[in-house]
């Protein structure tokens, strides 16, 4: 049995066409960052 993963720990793999692709460090699933729960990134301006 594998518990439901909430993908709380992710790393960015690549950015393409303005879309961030992230990998979950727990379940190794790869998906678009936009598919994740809304994340407050207002303070992550570079
Ligand atoms: Zn996950």
mmCIF file of the protein (N, C-alpha, C, O) and its ligand, coordinates in Angstrom:
data_MODEL
# 
_entry.id   MODEL 
# 
loop_
_entity.id 
_entity.type 
_entity.pdbx_number_of_molecules 
1 polymer     1 
2 non-polymer 1 
# 
_entity_poly.entity_id                      1 
_entity_poly.type                           'polypeptide(L)' 
_entity_poly.nstd_linkage                   no 
_entity_poly.nstd_monomer                   no 
_entity_poly.pdbx_seq_one_letter_code       
;(UNK)(UNK)(UNK)(UNK)(UNK)(UNK)(UNK)(UNK)(UNK)(UNK)(UNK)(UNK)(UNK)(UNK)(UNK)(UNK)
(UNK)(UNK)(UNK)(UNK)(UNK)(UNK)(UNK)(UNK)(UNK)(UNK)(UNK)(UNK)(UNK)(UNK)(UNK)(UNK)
(UNK)(UNK)(UNK)(UNK)(UNK)(UNK)(UNK)(UNK)(UNK)(UNK)(UNK)(UNK)(UNK)(UNK)
;
_entity_poly.pdbx_seq_one_letter_code_can   XXXXXXXXXXXXXXXXXXXXXXXXXXXXXXXXXXXXXXXXXXXXXX 
_entity_poly.pdbx_strand_id                 A 
# 
loop_
_entity_poly_seq.entity_id 
_entity_poly_seq.num 
_entity_poly_seq.mon_id 
_entity_poly_seq.hetero 
1 1  UNK n 
1 2  UNK n 
1 3  UNK n 
1 4  UNK n 
1 5  UNK n 
1 6  UNK n 
1 7  UNK n 
1 8  UNK n 
1 9  UNK n 
1 10 UNK n 
1 11 UNK n 
1 12 UNK n 
1 13 UNK n 
1 14 UNK n 
1 15 UNK n 
1 16 UNK n 
1 17 UNK n 
1 18 UNK n 
1 19 UNK n 
1 20 UNK n 
1 21 UNK n 
1 22 UNK n 
1 23 UNK n 
1 24 UNK n 
1 25 UNK n 
1 26 UNK n 
1 27 UNK n 
1 28 UNK n 
1 29 UNK n 
1 30 UNK n 
1 31 UNK n 
1 32 UNK n 
1 33 UNK n 
1 34 UNK n 
1 35 UNK n 
1 36 UNK n 
1 37 UNK n 
1 38 UNK n 
1 39 UNK n 
1 40 UNK n 
1 41 UNK n 
1 42 UNK n 
1 43 UNK n 
1 44 UNK n 
1 45 UNK n 
1 46 UNK n 
# 
loop_
_struct_asym.id 
_struct_asym.entity_id 
A 1 
B 2 
# 
loop_
_chem_comp.id 
_chem_comp.type 
_chem_comp.mon_nstd_flag 
UNK 'L-peptide linking' . 
ZN  non-polymer         . 
# 
_pdbx_entity_nonpoly.entity_id   2 
_pdbx_entity_nonpoly.name        ? 
_pdbx_entity_nonpoly.comp_id     ZN 
# 
_pdbx_nonpoly_scheme.asym_id         B 
_pdbx_nonpoly_scheme.entity_id       2 
_pdbx_nonpoly_scheme.mon_id          ZN 
_pdbx_nonpoly_scheme.ndb_seq_num     1 
_pdbx_nonpoly_scheme.pdb_seq_num     101 
_pdbx_nonpoly_scheme.auth_seq_num    101 
_pdbx_nonpoly_scheme.pdb_mon_id      ZN 
_pdbx_nonpoly_scheme.auth_mon_id     ZN 
_pdbx_nonpoly_scheme.pdb_strand_id   A 
_pdbx_nonpoly_scheme.pdb_ins_code    . 
# 
loop_
_atom_site.group_PDB 
_atom_site.id 
_atom_site.type_symbol 
_atom_site.label_atom_id 
_atom_site.label_alt_id 
_atom_site.label_comp_id 
_atom_site.label_asym_id 
_atom_site.label_entity_id 
_atom_site.label_seq_id 
_atom_site.pdbx_PDB_ins_code 
_atom_site.Cartn_x 
_atom_site.Cartn_y 
_atom_site.Cartn_z 
_atom_site.occupancy 
_atom_site.B_iso_or_equiv 
_atom_site.pdbx_formal_charge 
_atom_site.auth_seq_id 
_atom_site.auth_comp_id 
_atom_site.auth_asym_id 
_atom_site.auth_atom_id 
_atom_site.pdbx_PDB_model_num 
ATOM   1   N  N  . UNK A 1 1  ? 0.840  -1.207 0.000   1.00 0.00 ? 1   UNK A N  1 
ATOM   2   C  CA . UNK A 1 1  ? 0.000  0.000  0.000   1.00 0.00 ? 1   UNK A CA 1 
ATOM   3   C  C  . UNK A 1 1  ? 0.871  1.252  0.000   1.00 0.00 ? 1   UNK A C  1 
ATOM   4   O  O  . UNK A 1 1  ? 1.807  1.387  0.789   1.00 0.00 ? 1   UNK A O  1 
ATOM   5   N  N  . UNK A 1 2  ? 0.536  2.151  -0.901  1.00 0.00 ? 2   UNK A N  1 
ATOM   6   C  CA . UNK A 1 2  ? 1.280  3.399  -0.955  1.00 0.00 ? 2   UNK A CA 1 
ATOM   7   C  C  . UNK A 1 2  ? 0.359  4.546  -0.569  1.00 0.00 ? 2   UNK A C  1 
ATOM   8   O  O  . UNK A 1 2  ? -0.655 4.789  -1.223  1.00 0.00 ? 2   UNK A O  1 
ATOM   9   N  N  . UNK A 1 3  ? 0.716  5.237  0.482   1.00 0.00 ? 3   UNK A N  1 
ATOM   10  C  CA . UNK A 1 3  ? -0.139 6.345  0.930   1.00 0.00 ? 3   UNK A CA 1 
ATOM   11  C  C  . UNK A 1 3  ? -0.247 7.419  -0.135  1.00 0.00 ? 3   UNK A C  1 
ATOM   12  O  O  . UNK A 1 3  ? 0.664  7.603  -0.942  1.00 0.00 ? 3   UNK A O  1 
ATOM   13  N  N  . UNK A 1 4  ? -1.341 8.108  -0.133  1.00 0.00 ? 4   UNK A N  1 
ATOM   14  C  CA . UNK A 1 4  ? -1.526 9.181  -1.107  1.00 0.00 ? 4   UNK A CA 1 
ATOM   15  C  C  . UNK A 1 4  ? -0.462 10.243 -0.917  1.00 0.00 ? 4   UNK A C  1 
ATOM   16  O  O  . UNK A 1 4  ? -0.217 10.723 0.189   1.00 0.00 ? 4   UNK A O  1 
ATOM   17  N  N  . UNK A 1 5  ? 0.152  10.588 -2.013  1.00 0.00 ? 5   UNK A N  1 
ATOM   18  C  CA . UNK A 1 5  ? 1.220  11.575 -1.948  1.00 0.00 ? 5   UNK A CA 1 
ATOM   19  C  C  . UNK A 1 5  ? 0.656  12.968 -2.219  1.00 0.00 ? 5   UNK A C  1 
ATOM   20  O  O  . UNK A 1 5  ? -0.099 13.180 -3.168  1.00 0.00 ? 5   UNK A O  1 
ATOM   21  N  N  . UNK A 1 6  ? 1.029  13.873 -1.391  1.00 0.00 ? 6   UNK A N  1 
ATOM   22  C  CA . UNK A 1 6  ? 0.534  15.248 -1.570  1.00 0.00 ? 6   UNK A CA 1 
ATOM   23  C  C  . UNK A 1 6  ? 1.538  16.106 -2.326  1.00 0.00 ? 6   UNK A C  1 
ATOM   24  O  O  . UNK A 1 6  ? 1.328  17.304 -2.518  1.00 0.00 ? 6   UNK A O  1 
ATOM   25  N  N  . UNK A 1 7  ? 2.605  15.495 -2.743  1.00 0.00 ? 7   UNK A N  1 
ATOM   26  C  CA . UNK A 1 7  ? 3.627  16.201 -3.522  1.00 0.00 ? 7   UNK A CA 1 
ATOM   27  C  C  . UNK A 1 7  ? 4.070  17.492 -2.828  1.00 0.00 ? 7   UNK A C  1 
ATOM   28  O  O  . UNK A 1 7  ? 4.091  18.568 -3.425  1.00 0.00 ? 7   UNK A O  1 
ATOM   29  N  N  . UNK A 1 8  ? 4.403  17.356 -1.610  1.00 0.00 ? 8   UNK A N  1 
ATOM   30  C  CA . UNK A 1 8  ? 4.798  18.548 -0.859  1.00 0.00 ? 8   UNK A CA 1 
ATOM   31  C  C  . UNK A 1 8  ? 6.277  18.866 -1.054  1.00 0.00 ? 8   UNK A C  1 
ATOM   32  O  O  . UNK A 1 8  ? 6.716  19.996 -0.839  1.00 0.00 ? 8   UNK A O  1 
ATOM   33  N  N  . UNK A 1 9  ? 7.036  17.856 -1.464  1.00 0.00 ? 9   UNK A N  1 
ATOM   34  C  CA . UNK A 1 9  ? 8.463  18.107 -1.693  1.00 0.00 ? 9   UNK A CA 1 
ATOM   35  C  C  . UNK A 1 9  ? 8.757  17.893 -3.174  1.00 0.00 ? 9   UNK A C  1 
ATOM   36  O  O  . UNK A 1 9  ? 8.687  16.769 -3.671  1.00 0.00 ? 9   UNK A O  1 
ATOM   37  N  N  . UNK A 1 10 ? 9.080  18.956 -3.863  1.00 0.00 ? 10  UNK A N  1 
ATOM   38  C  CA . UNK A 1 10 ? 9.327  18.853 -5.291  1.00 0.00 ? 10  UNK A CA 1 
ATOM   39  C  C  . UNK A 1 10 ? 10.592 19.601 -5.663  1.00 0.00 ? 10  UNK A C  1 
ATOM   40  O  O  . UNK A 1 10 ? 11.048 20.493 -4.948  1.00 0.00 ? 10  UNK A O  1 
ATOM   41  N  N  . UNK A 1 11 ? 11.144 19.212 -6.801  1.00 0.00 ? 11  UNK A N  1 
ATOM   42  C  CA . UNK A 1 11 ? 12.269 19.947 -7.343  1.00 0.00 ? 11  UNK A CA 1 
ATOM   43  C  C  . UNK A 1 11 ? 11.978 20.269 -8.801  1.00 0.00 ? 11  UNK A C  1 
ATOM   44  O  O  . UNK A 1 11 ? 11.364 19.480 -9.519  1.00 0.00 ? 11  UNK A O  1 
ATOM   45  N  N  . UNK A 1 12 ? 12.426 21.430 -9.218  1.00 0.00 ? 12  UNK A N  1 
ATOM   46  C  CA . UNK A 1 12 ? 12.188 21.842 -10.596 1.00 0.00 ? 12  UNK A CA 1 
ATOM   47  C  C  . UNK A 1 12 ? 13.177 21.138 -11.512 1.00 0.00 ? 12  UNK A C  1 
ATOM   48  O  O  . UNK A 1 12 ? 14.390 21.197 -11.309 1.00 0.00 ? 12  UNK A O  1 
ATOM   49  N  N  . UNK A 1 13 ? 12.643 20.480 -12.510 1.00 0.00 ? 13  UNK A N  1 
ATOM   50  C  CA . UNK A 1 13 ? 13.502 19.775 -13.461 1.00 0.00 ? 13  UNK A CA 1 
ATOM   51  C  C  . UNK A 1 13 ? 13.883 20.676 -14.626 1.00 0.00 ? 13  UNK A C  1 
ATOM   52  O  O  . UNK A 1 13 ? 15.042 20.711 -15.041 1.00 0.00 ? 13  UNK A O  1 
ATOM   53  N  N  . UNK A 1 14 ? 12.917 21.392 -15.143 1.00 0.00 ? 14  UNK A N  1 
ATOM   54  C  CA . UNK A 1 14 ? 13.181 22.231 -16.300 1.00 0.00 ? 14  UNK A CA 1 
ATOM   55  C  C  . UNK A 1 14 ? 12.075 23.259 -16.457 1.00 0.00 ? 14  UNK A C  1 
ATOM   56  O  O  . UNK A 1 14 ? 10.981 23.126 -15.908 1.00 0.00 ? 14  UNK A O  1 
ATOM   57  N  N  . UNK A 1 15 ? 12.397 24.282 -17.220 1.00 0.00 ? 15  UNK A N  1 
ATOM   58  C  CA . UNK A 1 15 ? 11.383 25.283 -17.533 1.00 0.00 ? 15  UNK A CA 1 
ATOM   59  C  C  . UNK A 1 15 ? 11.299 25.416 -19.046 1.00 0.00 ? 15  UNK A C  1 
ATOM   60  O  O  . UNK A 1 15 ? 12.301 25.665 -19.717 1.00 0.00 ? 15  UNK A O  1 
ATOM   61  N  N  . UNK A 1 16 ? 10.111 25.249 -19.566 1.00 0.00 ? 16  UNK A N  1 
ATOM   62  C  CA . UNK A 1 16 ? 9.937  25.305 -21.010 1.00 0.00 ? 16  UNK A CA 1 
ATOM   63  C  C  . UNK A 1 16 ? 8.655  26.053 -21.337 1.00 0.00 ? 16  UNK A C  1 
ATOM   64  O  O  . UNK A 1 16 ? 7.588  25.771 -20.791 1.00 0.00 ? 16  UNK A O  1 
ATOM   65  N  N  . UNK A 1 17 ? 8.788  27.004 -22.233 1.00 0.00 ? 17  UNK A N  1 
ATOM   66  C  CA . UNK A 1 17 ? 7.620  27.797 -22.636 1.00 0.00 ? 17  UNK A CA 1 
ATOM   67  C  C  . UNK A 1 17 ? 6.906  28.389 -21.426 1.00 0.00 ? 17  UNK A C  1 
ATOM   68  O  O  . UNK A 1 17 ? 5.679  28.480 -21.391 1.00 0.00 ? 17  UNK A O  1 
ATOM   69  N  N  . UNK A 1 18 ? 7.687  28.781 -20.454 1.00 0.00 ? 18  UNK A N  1 
ATOM   70  C  CA . UNK A 1 18 ? 7.103  29.415 -19.288 1.00 0.00 ? 18  UNK A CA 1 
ATOM   71  C  C  . UNK A 1 18 ? 6.457  28.452 -18.320 1.00 0.00 ? 18  UNK A C  1 
ATOM   72  O  O  . UNK A 1 18 ? 5.826  28.867 -17.347 1.00 0.00 ? 18  UNK A O  1 
ATOM   73  N  N  . UNK A 1 19 ? 6.614  27.152 -18.586 1.00 0.00 ? 19  UNK A N  1 
ATOM   74  C  CA . UNK A 1 19 ? 6.016  26.157 -17.701 1.00 0.00 ? 19  UNK A CA 1 
ATOM   75  C  C  . UNK A 1 19 ? 7.119  25.436 -16.933 1.00 0.00 ? 19  UNK A C  1 
ATOM   76  O  O  . UNK A 1 19 ? 8.090  24.957 -17.518 1.00 0.00 ? 19  UNK A O  1 
ATOM   77  N  N  . UNK A 1 20 ? 6.955  25.369 -15.649 1.00 0.00 ? 20  UNK A N  1 
ATOM   78  C  CA . UNK A 1 20 ? 7.923  24.663 -14.833 1.00 0.00 ? 20  UNK A CA 1 
ATOM   79  C  C  . UNK A 1 20 ? 7.532  23.200 -14.704 1.00 0.00 ? 20  UNK A C  1 
ATOM   80  O  O  . UNK A 1 20 ? 6.394  22.867 -14.371 1.00 0.00 ? 20  UNK A O  1 
ATOM   81  N  N  . UNK A 1 21 ? 8.493  22.344 -14.972 1.00 0.00 ? 21  UNK A N  1 
ATOM   82  C  CA . UNK A 1 21 ? 8.253  20.911 -14.786 1.00 0.00 ? 21  UNK A CA 1 
ATOM   83  C  C  . UNK A 1 21 ? 8.941  20.486 -13.497 1.00 0.00 ? 21  UNK A C  1 
ATOM   84  O  O  . UNK A 1 21 ? 10.140 20.699 -13.314 1.00 0.00 ? 21  UNK A O  1 
ATOM   85  N  N  . UNK A 1 22 ? 8.170  19.891 -12.622 1.00 0.00 ? 22  UNK A N  1 
ATOM   86  C  CA . UNK A 1 22 ? 8.707  19.532 -11.319 1.00 0.00 ? 22  UNK A CA 1 
ATOM   87  C  C  . UNK A 1 22 ? 8.577  18.032 -11.076 1.00 0.00 ? 22  UNK A C  1 
ATOM   88  O  O  . UNK A 1 22 ? 7.700  17.360 -11.618 1.00 0.00 ? 22  UNK A O  1 
ATOM   89  N  N  . UNK A 1 23 ? 9.472  17.545 -10.252 1.00 0.00 ? 23  UNK A N  1 
ATOM   90  C  CA . UNK A 1 23 ? 9.420  16.139 -9.885  1.00 0.00 ? 23  UNK A CA 1 
ATOM   91  C  C  . UNK A 1 23 ? 9.212  16.029 -8.387  1.00 0.00 ? 23  UNK A C  1 
ATOM   92  O  O  . UNK A 1 23 ? 9.878  16.699 -7.598  1.00 0.00 ? 23  UNK A O  1 
ATOM   93  N  N  . UNK A 1 24 ? 8.288  15.183 -8.016  1.00 0.00 ? 24  UNK A N  1 
ATOM   94  C  CA . UNK A 1 24 ? 8.045  14.965 -6.594  1.00 0.00 ? 24  UNK A CA 1 
ATOM   95  C  C  . UNK A 1 24 ? 9.151  14.090 -6.032  1.00 0.00 ? 24  UNK A C  1 
ATOM   96  O  O  . UNK A 1 24 ? 9.435  13.017 -6.566  1.00 0.00 ? 24  UNK A O  1 
ATOM   97  N  N  . UNK A 1 25 ? 9.769  14.542 -4.963  1.00 0.00 ? 25  UNK A N  1 
ATOM   98  C  CA . UNK A 1 25 ? 10.870 13.800 -4.379  1.00 0.00 ? 25  UNK A CA 1 
ATOM   99  C  C  . UNK A 1 25 ? 10.393 12.563 -3.639  1.00 0.00 ? 25  UNK A C  1 
ATOM   100 O  O  . UNK A 1 25 ? 11.186 11.675 -3.324  1.00 0.00 ? 25  UNK A O  1 
ATOM   101 N  N  . UNK A 1 26 ? 9.120  12.507 -3.367  1.00 0.00 ? 26  UNK A N  1 
ATOM   102 C  CA . UNK A 1 26 ? 8.583  11.383 -2.603  1.00 0.00 ? 26  UNK A CA 1 
ATOM   103 C  C  . UNK A 1 26 ? 8.112  10.248 -3.502  1.00 0.00 ? 26  UNK A C  1 
ATOM   104 O  O  . UNK A 1 26 ? 8.438  9.085  -3.268  1.00 0.00 ? 26  UNK A O  1 
ATOM   105 N  N  . UNK A 1 27 ? 7.339  10.595 -4.536  1.00 0.00 ? 27  UNK A N  1 
ATOM   106 C  CA . UNK A 1 27 ? 6.781  9.542  -5.383  1.00 0.00 ? 27  UNK A CA 1 
ATOM   107 C  C  . UNK A 1 27 ? 7.405  9.539  -6.775  1.00 0.00 ? 27  UNK A C  1 
ATOM   108 O  O  . UNK A 1 27 ? 7.067  8.702  -7.612  1.00 0.00 ? 27  UNK A O  1 
ATOM   109 N  N  . UNK A 1 28 ? 8.316  10.475 -7.015  1.00 0.00 ? 28  UNK A N  1 
ATOM   110 C  CA . UNK A 1 28 ? 9.053  10.560 -8.277  1.00 0.00 ? 28  UNK A CA 1 
ATOM   111 C  C  . UNK A 1 28 ? 8.159  10.875 -9.464  1.00 0.00 ? 28  UNK A C  1 
ATOM   112 O  O  . UNK A 1 28 ? 8.573  10.695 -10.609 1.00 0.00 ? 28  UNK A O  1 
ATOM   113 N  N  . UNK A 1 29 ? 6.982  11.324 -9.222  1.00 0.00 ? 29  UNK A N  1 
ATOM   114 C  CA . UNK A 1 29 ? 6.101  11.681 -10.325 1.00 0.00 ? 29  UNK A CA 1 
ATOM   115 C  C  . UNK A 1 29 ? 6.507  13.034 -10.889 1.00 0.00 ? 29  UNK A C  1 
ATOM   116 O  O  . UNK A 1 29 ? 6.904  13.941 -10.158 1.00 0.00 ? 29  UNK A O  1 
ATOM   117 N  N  . UNK A 1 30 ? 6.396  13.144 -12.199 1.00 0.00 ? 30  UNK A N  1 
ATOM   118 C  CA . UNK A 1 30 ? 6.748  14.386 -12.864 1.00 0.00 ? 30  UNK A CA 1 
ATOM   119 C  C  . UNK A 1 30 ? 5.494  15.034 -13.430 1.00 0.00 ? 30  UNK A C  1 
ATOM   120 O  O  . UNK A 1 30 ? 4.670  14.380 -14.068 1.00 0.00 ? 30  UNK A O  1 
ATOM   121 N  N  . UNK A 1 31 ? 5.370  16.298 -13.190 1.00 0.00 ? 31  UNK A N  1 
ATOM   122 C  CA . UNK A 1 31 ? 4.193  16.998 -13.693 1.00 0.00 ? 31  UNK A CA 1 
ATOM   123 C  C  . UNK A 1 31 ? 4.489  18.473 -13.790 1.00 0.00 ? 31  UNK A C  1 
ATOM   124 O  O  . UNK A 1 31 ? 5.520  18.957 -13.322 1.00 0.00 ? 31  UNK A O  1 
ATOM   125 N  N  . UNK A 1 32 ? 3.551  19.184 -14.415 1.00 0.00 ? 32  UNK A N  1 
ATOM   126 C  CA . UNK A 1 32 ? 3.721  20.617 -14.547 1.00 0.00 ? 32  UNK A CA 1 
ATOM   127 C  C  . UNK A 1 32 ? 3.407  21.294 -13.221 1.00 0.00 ? 32  UNK A C  1 
ATOM   128 O  O  . UNK A 1 32 ? 2.489  20.907 -12.499 1.00 0.00 ? 32  UNK A O  1 
ATOM   129 N  N  . UNK A 1 33 ? 4.192  22.307 -12.931 1.00 0.00 ? 33  UNK A N  1 
ATOM   130 C  CA . UNK A 1 33 ? 4.006  22.992 -11.660 1.00 0.00 ? 33  UNK A CA 1 
ATOM   131 C  C  . UNK A 1 33 ? 2.593  23.548 -11.538 1.00 0.00 ? 33  UNK A C  1 
ATOM   132 O  O  . UNK A 1 33 ? 2.044  23.649 -10.440 1.00 0.00 ? 33  UNK A O  1 
ATOM   133 N  N  . UNK A 1 34 ? 2.018  23.903 -12.668 1.00 0.00 ? 34  UNK A N  1 
ATOM   134 C  CA . UNK A 1 34 ? 0.681  24.490 -12.627 1.00 0.00 ? 34  UNK A CA 1 
ATOM   135 C  C  . UNK A 1 34 ? -0.374 23.471 -12.208 1.00 0.00 ? 34  UNK A C  1 
ATOM   136 O  O  . UNK A 1 34 ? -1.490 23.832 -11.833 1.00 0.00 ? 34  UNK A O  1 
ATOM   137 N  N  . UNK A 1 35 ? -0.004 22.199 -12.278 1.00 0.00 ? 35  UNK A N  1 
ATOM   138 C  CA . UNK A 1 35 ? -0.951 21.169 -11.882 1.00 0.00 ? 35  UNK A CA 1 
ATOM   139 C  C  . UNK A 1 35 ? -0.997 20.987 -10.374 1.00 0.00 ? 35  UNK A C  1 
ATOM   140 O  O  . UNK A 1 35 ? -1.892 20.342 -9.827  1.00 0.00 ? 35  UNK A O  1 
ATOM   141 N  N  . UNK A 1 36 ? -0.019 21.568 -9.731  1.00 0.00 ? 36  UNK A N  1 
ATOM   142 C  CA . UNK A 1 36 ? 0.038  21.442 -8.284  1.00 0.00 ? 36  UNK A CA 1 
ATOM   143 C  C  . UNK A 1 36 ? -1.000 22.338 -7.632  1.00 0.00 ? 36  UNK A C  1 
ATOM   144 O  O  . UNK A 1 36 ? -1.643 23.169 -8.275  1.00 0.00 ? 36  UNK A O  1 
ATOM   145 N  N  . UNK A 1 37 ? -1.134 22.141 -6.366  1.00 0.00 ? 37  UNK A N  1 
ATOM   146 C  CA . UNK A 1 37 ? -1.987 23.045 -5.616  1.00 0.00 ? 37  UNK A CA 1 
ATOM   147 C  C  . UNK A 1 37 ? -1.418 24.450 -5.753  1.00 0.00 ? 37  UNK A C  1 
ATOM   148 O  O  . UNK A 1 37 ? -0.205 24.628 -5.854  1.00 0.00 ? 37  UNK A O  1 
ATOM   149 N  N  . UNK A 1 38 ? -2.285 25.429 -5.756  1.00 0.00 ? 38  UNK A N  1 
ATOM   150 C  CA . UNK A 1 38 ? -1.811 26.813 -5.866  1.00 0.00 ? 38  UNK A CA 1 
ATOM   151 C  C  . UNK A 1 38 ? -0.745 27.117 -4.828  1.00 0.00 ? 38  UNK A C  1 
ATOM   152 O  O  . UNK A 1 38 ? -0.936 26.920 -3.628  1.00 0.00 ? 38  UNK A O  1 
ATOM   153 N  N  . UNK A 1 39 ? 0.364  27.594 -5.318  1.00 0.00 ? 39  UNK A N  1 
ATOM   154 C  CA . UNK A 1 39 ? 1.478  27.910 -4.425  1.00 0.00 ? 39  UNK A CA 1 
ATOM   155 C  C  . UNK A 1 39 ? 1.727  29.411 -4.438  1.00 0.00 ? 39  UNK A C  1 
ATOM   156 O  O  . UNK A 1 39 ? 1.777  30.042 -5.493  1.00 0.00 ? 39  UNK A O  1 
ATOM   157 N  N  . UNK A 1 40 ? 1.876  29.950 -3.278  1.00 0.00 ? 40  UNK A N  1 
ATOM   158 C  CA . UNK A 1 40 ? 2.135  31.387 -3.196  1.00 0.00 ? 40  UNK A CA 1 
ATOM   159 C  C  . UNK A 1 40 ? 3.594  31.668 -3.542  1.00 0.00 ? 40  UNK A C  1 
ATOM   160 O  O  . UNK A 1 40 ? 4.509  31.323 -2.795  1.00 0.00 ? 40  UNK A O  1 
ATOM   161 N  N  . UNK A 1 41 ? 3.780  32.292 -4.676  1.00 0.00 ? 41  UNK A N  1 
ATOM   162 C  CA . UNK A 1 41 ? 5.155  32.529 -5.146  1.00 0.00 ? 41  UNK A CA 1 
ATOM   163 C  C  . UNK A 1 41 ? 5.440  34.023 -5.246  1.00 0.00 ? 41  UNK A C  1 
ATOM   164 O  O  . UNK A 1 41 ? 6.416  34.441 -5.869  1.00 0.00 ? 41  UNK A O  1 
ATOM   165 N  N  . UNK A 1 42 ? 4.603  34.793 -4.643  1.00 0.00 ? 42  UNK A N  1 
ATOM   166 C  CA . UNK A 1 42 ? 4.759  36.239 -4.782  1.00 0.00 ? 42  UNK A CA 1 
ATOM   167 C  C  . UNK A 1 42 ? 6.081  36.726 -4.219  1.00 0.00 ? 42  UNK A C  1 
ATOM   168 O  O  . UNK A 1 42 ? 6.585  37.778 -4.611  1.00 0.00 ? 42  UNK A O  1 
ATOM   169 N  N  . UNK A 1 43 ? 6.634  35.959 -3.304  1.00 0.00 ? 43  UNK A N  1 
ATOM   170 C  CA . UNK A 1 43 ? 7.872  36.415 -2.668  1.00 0.00 ? 43  UNK A CA 1 
ATOM   171 C  C  . UNK A 1 43 ? 9.090  35.742 -3.267  1.00 0.00 ? 43  UNK A C  1 
ATOM   172 O  O  . UNK A 1 43 ? 10.190 35.822 -2.722  1.00 0.00 ? 43  UNK A O  1 
ATOM   173 N  N  . UNK A 1 44 ? 8.885  35.076 -4.396  1.00 0.00 ? 44  UNK A N  1 
ATOM   174 C  CA . UNK A 1 44 ? 10.006 34.363 -5.006  1.00 0.00 ? 44  UNK A CA 1 
ATOM   175 C  C  . UNK A 1 44 ? 10.486 35.046 -6.278  1.00 0.00 ? 44  UNK A C  1 
ATOM   176 O  O  . UNK A 1 44 ? 11.072 34.410 -7.154  1.00 0.00 ? 44  UNK A O  1 
ATOM   177 N  N  . UNK A 1 45 ? 10.240 36.307 -6.366  1.00 0.00 ? 45  UNK A N  1 
ATOM   178 C  CA . UNK A 1 45 ? 10.745 37.051 -7.512  1.00 0.00 ? 45  UNK A CA 1 
ATOM   179 C  C  . UNK A 1 45 ? 12.266 37.075 -7.471  1.00 0.00 ? 45  UNK A C  1 
ATOM   180 O  O  . UNK A 1 45 ? 12.876 37.221 -6.412  1.00 0.00 ? 45  UNK A O  1 
ATOM   181 N  N  . UNK A 1 46 ? 12.849 36.931 -8.622  1.00 0.00 ? 46  UNK A N  1 
ATOM   182 C  CA . UNK A 1 46 ? 14.318 36.959 -8.649  1.00 0.00 ? 46  UNK A CA 1 
ATOM   183 C  C  . UNK A 1 46 ? 14.797 38.288 -9.219  1.00 0.00 ? 46  UNK A C  1 
ATOM   184 O  O  . UNK A 1 46 ? 16.002 38.515 -9.327  1.00 0.00 ? 46  UNK A O  1 
HETATM 185 ZN ZN . ZN  B 2 .  ? 4.362  12.965 -4.801  1.00 0.00 ? 101 ZN  A ZN 1 
# 
